[in-house]
Each structure stands twice: as C-alpha cells, then as structure tokens.
Amino acid sequence: MTEKKNIVTRPTDAEMEILKVLWDNGPNTVRFVNDRLNERKDVGYTTTLKITQIMFDKGMVERIREGRTHVYTPLVSETEVQQKVLDRLLETTFGGSAKKLVMSALGRNRSSKEELEEIRKLIDKLESEQK
C-alpha cells in the first residue's frame, strides 16, 4: 500500500471529477473512470490517464497492478476533501465567517424543505451541545 501523503492544495476540478467517480464506484481502472466521465462531457482517455497519474504522484490515489491494467483507489476520503475545500472557501471568500457562508448559500433559494429541516435539526443539536 502506498503511504498517504499530505495534500497541501485542494484537488483541481478535473481531479475532483475523478475522485468522485472513485468514491461513488470504488477502486477502478482509468478506462472505467474515463467512461463515467464521458457520460457527462467529452474527455480523452489519455487526459484521464495523465491526471490520474498526477494524482498518484500527489498521493491522492493508490495504484495496484492487476494483470496489464492498474486499479486506482482513492487515498483521501470525500469528507476530508470536502472539509479542505470548504475551509479554503470559508477563509478566502468569506473571511472565515461561517455566518456569511451559510447566509449566502441559503439566500440562493435552492434548499428543499427537507434540506431546511435537516439544517434546523443541526442548528438545534449544535445549540444544545453549547449549553
């Protein structure tokens, strides 16, 4: 198993798309990842291969040889990456203010009734933990 490296910067958009395929479908080949990406937009196989190799070099994915192919496994969790991206967004765009981030997100009127109820429950839980 490859040693997990510390990811200093957030994944690029292309890296995020590849990670999403691997998170959703489990360890897989570049061919599989490329096929999934091509369901949404035209992406060349060699482009997907190169980006995946760069991700391996960065320590984002593990590569295991199976016959003539390599199977890639994410070494970073979806939650971990989301947290890094959110932390950076919060600091650079909202000056570290969670209130500004939430107000901006909720002010776009894209939240469903169910999502708003989950948000209310989370706020209630956070408030009860502070007492």
Secondary structure as UniProt FT lines:
FT   HELIX           13..25
FT   HELIX           30..37
FT   TURN            38..40
FT   HELIX           45..58
FT   STRAND          61..66
FT   TURN            67..68
FT   STRAND          69..74
FT   HELIX           78..94
FT   TURN            95..96
FT   HELIX           98..106
FT   TURN            107..108
FT   HELIX           113..130
//
